[in-house]
C-alpha cells in the first residue's frame, strides 16, 4: 500500500489501514528529504522497488522540502460509500498537493 500511495498519490482503503500506512509514508518522505546514498538505501530496503524509491527521492521529497511534516491526509468518505462485502467504512489517503505559488501579487508589485 505504501508503494501504491507513493506512485498514485491517492488510495482508497479502510481507516485502520490508512492510519498504519500514513506513519510509514511520513517516515519515508522524511528520510528522502535528507537525501544521500545511505538514506536512499534505507528507503529501498523498506520499499523493495527501485522505481518507487527513485520517484520518492526525485519527485516527492523536493515537493515537501519546506514542509516540516504532515505530508499526508485522510479524507473520510460518506456512509453510502462503504465497501461491498463487509460494509467497512472507507477513507481516501492522499499526499498533500504541492502548494501553488500565487503569481498575481508578484506581477502587481512589479507594475
N, C-alpha and C positions, 0 to 999 in steps of 0.2 A: 504494500500500500504506500510505503514511503516513496519508492521509485515512481509509482504512478502519479503521486501528488507532485513530485518534482518535474516530471515530464509534462503532464497535462495542466498543472496549475490548479486543478479543482477536481475533487472526487465527492461522490455521494455515498454515505455509509451510516452506521449507527452511532449514537452519541458516545458510547463506551469505546468503540474502536477509534473514533476521531480524537478523543482525548489522549489515547495511548500513542497514536501516530504523531500527534501535534508535538509532544515532547521530543520525540526522535528527530523530527524535521527541524525544530528550533535549534537543537544542538548541532546538527549537521550544517545548517546555514551559518551558525556562529563560528564553527571550525573553518568553513570555506571563506568567511570574511577575513580571517587572519592570513590565509594564503600559505604558500610554501609547500615543498615536496612532502615533508613529514605529515602535514595536515591533509594533503591530497591522499596519501596512503591510508591515513586513518579513516577518511570518508569512504575510500574504495573498499576497505575491509568491512564497513558497515553496509554498503550498498551492493556489492558484488556485481556491479555493472559499470564498466568504464565510460560508456556513453553518458549515463546519468551523472557520474562524478564530474566529467568534463563540463557538462551543462551547468551543474551546480556551481563550479568554480568560475566559469567564463560568463554566464548569463545571470544567474540568480543572485550570487553573492554581491556583485557590483551594484545590483539594483537596491540592495539593502545596506550599502556601505555607510550611510549616515544615520541609520536607524539602530538604536541600542538594543532592541529586542521586539518581540511581538510580531513575528513575520507571518503568522497565520491567523485565520479567524474561522469561527464555527457559526454557521447560519442555520438556525432551526427551521425546519420545514413544517407546514401546517399538518394537522392530524389527518387530513384527507389524502396525504401522500405517503401513507405508511407502506411498508414493504409487503408485497403479496406473499402468502405462505404462512408467515409467523406474526404478521401485523406489528412488526418492530418499528419504532419511531425512526425517522430519517433526518440527517443533517447534511449540510454541504460544508466540507472542509476545504478551504482555499488559501492560496498565498495572497497576501495583501497586494493589490495592484500598485505599480510604480506611481509615485506622486507626479502629477503633471505640473510642470513649471508654467506659471501664468506669464505670457509674453506681453499681454496688453498693458500692464502698468509699466513695463520696461520701455515699451515703444512710446508711451505717453511722456515719460520722463526725458526721452531724447529729443522730443519735438519742442 
